[in-house]
């Protein structure tokens, strides 16, 4: 061997082609949600989201021979993504053994700045002024705060009240601040990026159901209107958010709401501010497949659709899919003024499939539960039920009959109460194994489904415990955006 690169061989091309064809044939791989291109991504947390030099940039965790890397994609529209070389990975010039969660912000010199957790090292920093954010320079002083030998994962060390765990940094005036997450989240500050000091607890006080020591991992902290918002996860409570005020170098929370309820399927939120002033958020949607099934499929790591979030008059989050998704719609089917008698369902003729975007306006009237069933088999053996439960006050997705084997067969419900004359305004997005549901801009629920029958494609509206009226229902097929 003379050491020369043999180039791309016919065998390599054949393997790449076979991978692409297998991915295209997979009945469960989402088509218009972002999916990690191949291999294992668990965790697959979105990270480092930033709008930079005219593009949306987004990172994700994936594993290469068991080592955690950050992947990197960019987009003009959050629909079609260009894959870049890895964003961050272990290198000889920095002590980490892998890359875990973190965020991206702009430093005093106008450079993009990654604050991230270095596995078995502690929280670290890298900066870039590259127009494409392809080239990064890690601080020689990494880690800025090393892990303590007595730390156990995200728990504080024996001799200090914080962990060098999932960070989130920002610039406030001339001072850098950072949340260090974990079980007693902390605030750090610095005048320069390589010299940080501990300030104290992140939380000024507890709220009902969450103490100041509640796990705050994958944090993202930002202004929204006149308030500060913290979106994060707890490994016990799942995805959630706080709203409050930042003063005296501490967060003063005023309310806390969950964004997942029955389990952690919706996980690891990440957001950015775009040039239109929109705060846009993604999350990792768990596969809910056995590891051996996931590994044999050759793919994992799905993100939620980008959603715009803002605060309502009650200071609770409002949410809806970004308007860019409308560009993927085609072949609209419309239905109007359908009266659904109590304890019956009506098929939406001409509306079927597992790549759909639907908007429905439903008058619940006296119904106890009403909504739409998707991915239904002709005989009803399989179905995923999406709807409003007036008795319980919730927006729900029922996956107990969504498939024979894979996935979790549960009912997930998020709090939602309609006004006395308020219609139910549903947005239901079906993407093979993902169902995302938004209602009245006030609530959203997300589940994975794995129908086992090829004919589980029908759509039906339903009402239980009373009659309901579907004022209108529009459904569109959706153009795939994944490369395969």
ChimeraX attribute file (.defattr): number of C-alpha atoms within 10 A of each C-alpha:
attribute: neighborCount
match mode: 1-to-1
recipient: residues
	/A:1	3
	/A:2	4
	/A:3	5
	/A:4	6
	/A:5	6
	/A:6	6
	/A:7	7
	/A:8	8
	/A:9	8
	/A:10	9
	/A:11	9
	/A:12	11
	/A:13	11
	/A:14	11
	/A:15	11
	/A:16	12
	/A:17	12
	/A:18	12
	/A:19	15
	/A:20	15
	/A:21	12
	/A:22	14
	/A:23	19
	/A:24	15
	/A:25	11
	/A:26	14
	/A:27	16
	/A:28	18
	/A:29	21
	/A:30	22
	/A:31	23
	/A:32	21
	/A:33	22
	/A:34	23
	/A:35	23
	/A:36	22
	/A:37	20
	/A:38	15
	/A:39	17
	/A:40	22
	/A:41	25
	/A:42	16
	/A:43	19
	/A:44	30
	/A:45	28
	/A:46	30
	/A:47	29
	/A:48	28
	/A:49	26
	/A:50	22
	/A:51	19
	/A:52	19
	/A:53	11
	/A:54	13
	/A:55	17
	/A:56	19
	/A:57	24
	/A:58	25
	/A:59	27
	/A:60	29
	/A:61	28
	/A:62	27
	/A:63	18
	/A:64	13
	/A:65	7
	/A:66	9
	/A:67	14
	/A:68	24
	/A:69	23
	/A:70	25
	/A:71	23
	/A:72	25
	/A:73	22
	/A:74	24
	/A:75	16
	/A:76	13
	/A:77	12
	/A:78	20
	/A:79	19
	/A:80	17
	/A:81	19
	/A:82	11
	/A:83	13
	/A:84	14
	/A:85	11
	/A:86	17
	/A:87	20
	/A:88	25
	/A:89	18
	/A:90	17
	/A:91	11
	/A:92	7
	/A:93	11
	/A:94	20
	/A:95	19
	/A:96	21
	/A:97	17
	/A:98	22
	/A:99	25
	/A:100	28
	/A:101	29
	/A:102	30
	/A:103	28
	/A:104	27
	/A:105	20
	/A:106	18
	/A:107	19
	/A:108	15
	/A:109	8
	/A:110	11
	/A:111	17
	/A:112	22
	/A:113	25
	/A:114	27
	/A:115	25
	/A:116	27
	/A:117	28
	/A:118	29
	/A:119	21
	/A:120	17
	/A:121	22
	/A:122	23
	/A:123	28
	/A:124	29
	/A:125	26
	/A:126	21
	/A:127	22
	/A:128	18
	/A:129	17
	/A:130	13
	/A:131	12
	/A:132	14
	/A:133	18
	/A:134	14
	/A:135	15
	/A:136	17
	/A:137	15
	/A:138	18
	/A:139	16
	/A:140	14
	/A:141	14
	/A:142	20
	/A:143	22
	/A:144	20
	/A:145	22
	/A:146	18
	/A:147	23
	/A:148	18
	/A:149	10
	/A:150	13
	/A:151	17
	/A:152	12
	/A:153	15
	/A:154	20
	/A:155	20
	/A:156	24
	/A:157	17
	/A:158	13
	/A:159	10
	/A:160	10
	/A:161	16
	/A:162	26
	/A:163	29
	/A:164	30
	/A:165	34
	/A:166	26
	/A:167	31
	/A:168	28
	/A:169	28
	/A:170	21
	/A:171	16
	/A:172	9
	/A:173	7
	/A:174	11
	/A:175	14
	/A:176	18
	/A:177	22
	/A:178	21
	/A:179	24
	/A:180	32
	/A:181	29
	/A:182	27
	/A:183	23
	/A:184	22
	/A:185	29
	/A:186	27
	/A:187	23
	/A:188	20
	/A:189	22
	/A:190	17
	/A:191	14
	/A:192	12
	/A:193	21
	/A:194	15
	/A:195	11
	/A:196	16
	/A:197	13
	/A:198	16
	/A:199	15
	/A:200	17
	/A:201	21
	/A:202	24
	/A:203	21
	/A:204	16
	/A:205	14
	/A:206	15
	/A:207	15
	/A:208	7
	/A:209	7
	/A:210	12
	/A:211	13
	/A:212	17
	/A:213	19
	/A:214	20
	/A:215	22
	/A:216	31
	/A:217	28
	/A:218	28
	/A:219	26
	/A:220	28
	/A:221	22
	/A:222	19
	/A:223	15
	/A:224	20
	/A:225	11
	/A:226	10
	/A:227	15
	/A:228	17
	/A:229	27
	/A:230	20
	/A:231	25
	/A:232	25
	/A:233	28
	/A:234	21
	/A:235	17
	/A:236	10
	/A:237	17
	/A:238	22
	/A:239	27
	/A:240	21
	/A:241	22
	/A:242	23
	/A:243	25
	/A:244	19
	/A:245	16
	/A:246	18
	/A:247	9
	/A:248	8
	/A:249	16
	/A:250	17
	/A:251	22
	/A:252	20
	/A:253	22
	/A:254	14
	/A:255	15
	/A:256	18
	/A:257	15
	/A:258	17
	/A:259	23
	/A:260	22
	/A:261	18
	/A:262	12
	/A:263	16
	/A:264	20
	/A:265	21
	/A:266	24
	/A:267	28
	/A:268	29
	/A:269	26
	/A:270	28
	/A:271	26
	/A:272	24
	/A:273	18
	/A:274	15
	/A:275	10
	/A:276	6
	/A:277	9
	/A:278	16
	/A:279	18
	/A:280	21
	/A:281	22
	/A:282	24
	/A:283	23
	/A:284	26
	/A:285	25
	/A:286	25
	/A:287	22
	/A:288	17
	/A:289	17
	/A:290	10
	/A:291	13
	/A:292	8
	/A:293	11
	/A:294	17
	/A:295	14
	/A:296	9
	/A:297	17
	/A:298	15
	/A:299	20
	/A:300	24
	/A:301	25
	/A:302	24
	/A:303	24
	/A:304	23
	/A:305	23
	/A:306	23
	/A:307	21
	/A:308	21
	/A:309	21
	/A:310	18
	/A:311	17
	/A:312	13
	/A:313	7
	/A:314	7
	/A:315	18
	/A:316	18
	/A:317	21
	/A:318	19
	/A:319	21
	/A:320	21
	/A:321	22
	/A:322	17
	/A:323	10
	/A:324	11
	/A:325	18
	/A:326	12
	/A:327	10
	/A:328	16
	/A:329	17
	/A:330	14
	/A:331	10
	/A:332	15
	/A:333	16
	/A:334	17
	/A:335	16
	/A:336	13
	/A:337	12
	/A:338	16
	/A:339	18
	/A:340	21
	/A:341	17
	/A:342	18
	/A:343	16
	/A:344	16
	/A:345	19
	/A:346	16
	/A:347	15
	/A:348	19
	/A:349	12
	/A:350	13
	/A:351	22
	/A:352	22
	/A:353	20
	/A:354	25
	/A:355	23
	/A:356	23
	/A:357	24
	/A:358	21
	/A:359	18
	/A:360	24
	/A:361	21
	/A:362	25
	/A:363	21
	/A:364	27
	/A:365	16
	/A:366	15
	/A:367	23
	/A:368	20
	/A:369	26
	/A:370	33
	/A:371	28
	/A:372	25
	/A:373	24
	/A:374	26
	/A:375	31
	/A:376	26
	/A:377	19
	/A:378	13
	/A:379	9
	/A:380	13
	/A:381	13
	/A:382	26
	/A:383	26
	/A:384	25
	/A:385	25
	/A:386	28
	/A:387	24
	/A:388	31
	/A:389	22
	/A:390	18
	/A:391	10
	/A:392	14
	/A:393	16
	/A:394	19
	/A:395	27
	/A:396	25
	/A:397	26
	/A:398	19
	/A:399	23
	/A:400	17
	/A:401	20
	/A:402	29
	/A:403	21
	/A:404	14
	/A:405	13
	/A:406	17
	/A:407	21
	/A:408	19
	/A:409	18
	/A:410	15
	/A:411	16
	/A:412	19
	/A:413	24
	/A:414	22
	/A:415	18
	/A:416	19
	/A:417	18
	/A:418	16
	/A:419	8
	/A:420	8
	/A:421	9
	/A:422	13
	/A:423	18
	/A:424	22
	/A:425	19
	/A:426	25
	/A:427	22
	/A:428	24
	/A:429	25
	/A:430	25
	/A:431	23
	/A:432	24
	/A:433	22
	/A:434	26
	/A:435	24
	/A:436	20
	/A:437	24
	/A:438	21
	/A:439	24
	/A:440	18
	/A:441	18
	/A:442	19
	/A:443	22
	/A:444	26
	/A:445	22
	/A:446	22
	/A:447	27
	/A:448	26
	/A:449	30
	/A:450	23
	/A:451	27
	/A:452	15
	/A:453	15
	/A:454	9
	/A:455	15
	/A:456	24
	/A:457	21
	/A:458	22
	/A:459	26
	/A:460	20
	/A:461	26
	/A:462	26
	/A:463	26
	/A:464	20
	/A:465	14
	/A:466	17
	/A:467	21
	/A:468	27
	/A:469	22
	/A:470	22
	/A:471	15
	/A:472	16
	/A:473	22
	/A:474	17
	/A:475	25
	/A:476	22
	/A:477	21
	/A:478	24
	/A:479	15
	/A:480	17
	/A:481	16
	/A:482	18
	/A:483	15
	/A:484	17
